[in-house]
Amino acid sequence: MLWSEVRELFPNQYVLVKELKSHYVGEHTLHIEEVALVRTISDPHQAWIELFSAPAGHFVYHTSHPEIVIELKTKPMVRRRSIHEN
């Protein structure tokens, strides 16, 4: 389903979707073209919870956005001290 179709069917709602078709623009910008609607989420607090518990390839987005654009961030290196270091 195209994002424009999801927006038309479920205006001003949070939705849990699965990415079906996407492409990169540059190294760190992902444009999602097609999604599979999993379900709508009426409560913003529940949307926040779902965002962090969604399986890989799934995400929560609000239908007020004209397109799905995700800026990908790389995780900074975290150096931990070994328990054997003095």
N, C-alpha and C positions, 0 to 999 in steps of 0.2 A: 504494500500500500504506500502510495506517495505521502510525504509529510503534509502536503496541501490538502489531501483528502482527510487525514486525521484531524487537521485543524478545522476543517469545515464540519465534520461530524461531532467534534467535541470541543467547541469554542471555550476559551478561558478555563482550561482544566489542566491539571497535572496528569500525565499518562506514563505508564510503564511500557516501554517498547523494546523490541529486539532489533538490532541493526541487521539489515539484509543486504543493502548495497551502499557503498560509500567510495569516496576517493580523497586522496590527499592533495592539498594545495600547499606547496612548500613542504618543509620538513615537519612542522608542528601543528598544522591545521587540518582537521578531518571534517569533510562535508558529508553528511549522511543524506542519501537520496531516497532510499526505500526502507520502510520499517514494517514490522509485524506488531500490531497492537496486542499487548498482553492484557492490560486492564486500565481503567481510569482510576484516579486517586483523588478523592474529594477533599481530604484534610491535608493542609500544607505540612503539618507536623509528621503525618504518616508518609508523605512524599519524601521528606528529609530522611526518615528511617529507611525507606525503600531504596533511596539513592545509594546508601552505603551498604546495603545487604543484597543488592541485585547481582545475579550471576554474570559471568563474563559475557560480553556482547549485549547485555541489557542495560538500560539506563532510564532515568526519569527526566522528563522534559516538560516544559509548560507550552501549551498550544498558542500562547500569545506571540511566540517567536515565529517570524516568517520563514525561517529555515533553521536547520540544525547544523550548527558549526561548533566544533569542539576543539579548543586549544589544548594540545597535549603538552604536558610538562614532564620533564625528566626528573627523577628523584635525585636529590643531591647525595653525594657520597657521605655516608656517616661512618666516621672512624671510631671504633670502640676500643677501649683499652682491654687487652687480654687479661684474664684473671691471673696469668703467670707473670705479667710485667710488674716490676717494682716501682 
